[in-house]
Amino acid sequence: MATGFALLSISPLYEKEVFRALDKEIEEIVEVHPLFGEYDILIKIRTENINMIGDVVLKKIRSLKGVSDSKTLISTRSLSGDE
């Protein structure tokens, strides 16, 4: 199992639409958090392998109308021991 995080910038007026799509339409996304600051949304992605995280970001997330920028972070492992 691979875990990644993505920070997303959303064009004005698309925040609710993008948030809803991320939360309901992309099964690999396990958490969605609205943010204040440089980025608008933080998401947690879980896939079978690291390559699939890139596919999800490129093909499913960045293709959503309103997503203007993203930064993807790949997790090496959990330090909490829960995973």
C-alpha positions as a Markdown table, in Angstrom:
| # | Residue | x | y | z |
|---|---|---|---|---|
| 1 | Met | 0.0 | 0.0 | 0.0 |
| 2 | Ala | 1.3 | 3.5 | -0.9 |
| 3 | Thr | 0.2 | 6.8 | 0.7 |
| 4 | Gly | 0.6 | 10.2 | -0.7 |
| 5 | Phe | -0.7 | 13.7 | 0.0 |
| 6 | Ala | -1.5 | 16.5 | -2.4 |
| 7 | Leu | -1.8 | 20.2 | -1.8 |
| 8 | Leu | -4.2 | 21.8 | -4.3 |
| 9 | Ser | -4.8 | 25.3 | -5.4 |
| 10 | Ile | -8.4 | 25.9 | -6.6 |
| 11 | Ser | -9.6 | 28.7 | -8.9 |
| 12 | Pro | -12.1 | 31.0 | -7.3 |
| 13 | Leu | -15.8 | 29.9 | -7.5 |
| 14 | Tyr | -14.9 | 26.2 | -7.9 |
| 15 | Glu | -14.0 | 25.4 | -4.3 |
| 16 | Lys | -17.3 | 23.6 | -3.5 |
| 17 | Glu | -17.5 | 21.8 | -6.8 |
| 18 | Val | -13.9 | 20.5 | -6.5 |
| 19 | Phe | -14.2 | 19.6 | -2.8 |
| 20 | Arg | -17.3 | 17.5 | -3.6 |
| 21 | Ala | -15.7 | 15.7 | -6.5 |
| 22 | Leu | -12.6 | 14.9 | -4.5 |
| 23 | Asp | -14.7 | 13.6 | -1.6 |
| 24 | Lys | -17.2 | 11.6 | -3.5 |
| 25 | Glu | -15.9 | 10.7 | -7.0 |
| 26 | Ile | -12.3 | 9.5 | -6.6 |
| 27 | Glu | -12.1 | 6.3 | -4.6 |
| 28 | Glu | -8.3 | 6.5 | -3.9 |
| 29 | Ile | -8.8 | 9.7 | -1.9 |
| 30 | Val | -9.3 | 8.8 | 1.7 |
| 31 | Glu | -9.3 | 12.3 | 3.3 |
| 32 | Val | -10.1 | 15.8 | 2.1 |
| 33 | His | -9.3 | 18.9 | 4.2 |
| 34 | Pro | -10.0 | 22.5 | 3.3 |
| 35 | Leu | -7.2 | 24.9 | 4.2 |
| 36 | Phe | -6.5 | 28.6 | 4.7 |
| 37 | Gly | -3.2 | 29.8 | 3.2 |
| 38 | Glu | -1.1 | 29.2 | 0.1 |
| 39 | Tyr | -3.1 | 26.0 | -0.8 |
| 40 | Asp | -6.9 | 25.5 | -0.6 |
| 41 | Ile | -7.2 | 21.7 | -0.1 |
| 42 | Leu | -5.1 | 18.9 | 1.4 |
| 43 | Ile | -5.9 | 15.4 | 0.3 |
| 44 | Lys | -4.7 | 12.0 | 1.4 |
| 45 | Ile | -4.4 | 9.4 | -1.3 |
| 46 | Arg | -4.0 | 5.6 | -0.8 |
| 47 | Thr | -3.2 | 3.3 | -3.7 |
| 48 | Glu | -1.6 | -0.1 | -4.3 |
| 49 | Asn | 1.8 | 1.4 | -5.3 |
| 50 | Ile | 3.6 | 4.7 | -5.7 |
| 51 | Asn | 3.2 | 4.8 | -9.5 |
| 52 | Met | -0.6 | 4.7 | -9.0 |
| 53 | Ile | -0.5 | 7.9 | -6.9 |
| 54 | Gly | 1.0 | 9.8 | -9.8 |
| 55 | Asp | -1.7 | 8.4 | -12.1 |
| 56 | Val | -4.5 | 9.5 | -9.7 |
| 57 | Val | -3.1 | 13.0 | -9.4 |
| 58 | Leu | -2.5 | 13.5 | -13.2 |
| 59 | Lys | -5.5 | 11.7 | -14.6 |
| 60 | Lys | -8.2 | 12.2 | -12.0 |
| 61 | Ile | -7.4 | 15.3 | -9.8 |
| 62 | Arg | -5.5 | 17.7 | -12.1 |
| 63 | Ser | -8.2 | 17.1 | -14.8 |
| 64 | Leu | -11.0 | 18.5 | -12.6 |
| 65 | Lys | -12.2 | 21.9 | -13.7 |
| 66 | Gly | -11.0 | 24.4 | -11.1 |
| 67 | Val | -7.8 | 22.7 | -10.0 |
| 68 | Ser | -5.1 | 25.3 | -11.0 |
| 69 | Asp | -2.0 | 23.9 | -9.2 |
| 70 | Ser | -0.9 | 20.9 | -7.2 |
| 71 | Lys | 2.0 | 19.7 | -5.1 |
| 72 | Thr | 2.3 | 16.0 | -4.5 |
| 73 | Leu | 4.1 | 14.4 | -1.5 |
| 74 | Ile | 4.8 | 10.7 | -1.2 |
| 75 | Ser | 4.9 | 9.2 | 2.2 |
| 76 | Thr | 7.7 | 6.6 | 2.9 |
| 77 | Arg | 6.0 | 5.2 | 6.0 |
| 78 | Ser | 3.8 | 6.0 | 9.0 |
| 79 | Leu | 5.6 | 6.9 | 12.2 |
| 80 | Ser | 2.5 | 6.3 | 14.3 |
| 81 | Gly | 2.6 | 2.5 | 13.9 |
| 82 | Asp | -1.1 | 2.5 | 12.8 |
| 83 | Glu | -0.2 | 1.4 | 9.3 |
